Amino acid sequence: MLLGLMGCKKTTTVDVAAADVFIQSIKNSNDTTQILFAAVSSIFSYNPMTSVSVVDPNNSTMQLTNYANLGNSFYNDPVYSTTLPAFGVYNYTVKFADGQTKTYTNTLLATTLPPPIITALGKNTRNDSINITWKAVPNAQAYQMKVTKGTGTSLTQVYYLAPFIDGSTPLRPVLTMGVPLNTVEAYGGGTYTFEVDALLYESTNYTYIQAIGISIRDFTL
């Protein structure tokens, strides 16, 4: 009987999450000569989580939000300021759906990236793509791009280009990426927001983000 019960012993799930904090910079929409900064925390796990809190180096506590409502990803909306966020160790308390609680840390370094300078946005000469062009950002290791439509709860992601590295030699001073026009047209007429992000990672294996510079520009179809 004892051997039978031992054979039915439930396997304990190993809960693991990854914590990352980085500096996000963006141009002030009211004064494009001014750059604003925010600390953004991101927690991801394949094991569902119910809550995540973070304590910054100033001992201020903040609850992160699970926007997708699936429990796998938590982060905070950026609160921008002309002042850089607190550098140092951020401490995270993660509560998993199975009742386990674990703690993680990640260090925010005193490193920033400026937002990319977008020089052009419009249809190409073949009229089959909407191209966006920007100046290369010094020290950026990669770039990503996305296109959205709408705002708030009606926000829809139309297109997403995963982080990519400019492998040209020498590095190009200007980069251009295109979005198929039929991809955008499928969402109908209106105003679309194009976002280009410059990325700097904490390590050479591109696992944790250290800084992001974000630029946005609208296009009306």
Sequence and secondary structure as in RCSB ss.txt:
>XXXX:A:sequence
MLLGLMGCKKTTTVDVAAADVFIQSIKNSNDTTQILFAAVSSIFSYNPMTSVSVVDPNNSTMQLTNYANLGNSFY
NDPVYSTTLPAFGVYNYTVKFADGQTKTYTNTLLATTLPPPIITALGKNTRNDSINITWKAVPNAQAYQMKVTKG
TGTSLTQVYYLAPFIDGSTPLRPVLTMGVPLNTVEAYGGGTYTFEVDALLYESTNYTYIQAIGISIRDFTL
>XXXX:A:secstr
 HHHHHHT         EEEEEEEEEEETTEEEEEEEEEEEEEE SS EEEEEEE TT  EEE B TTSSSSEEE
     BSS    EEEEEEEEETTS EEEEEEEE S       EEEEEE TTSSEEEEEEE  TT  EEEEEEEES
 GGG EEEEEEEEE    SS  SEEEEEEEHHHHHTT SSEEEEEEEEEEESSTT  SEEEEEEEEEEEE 
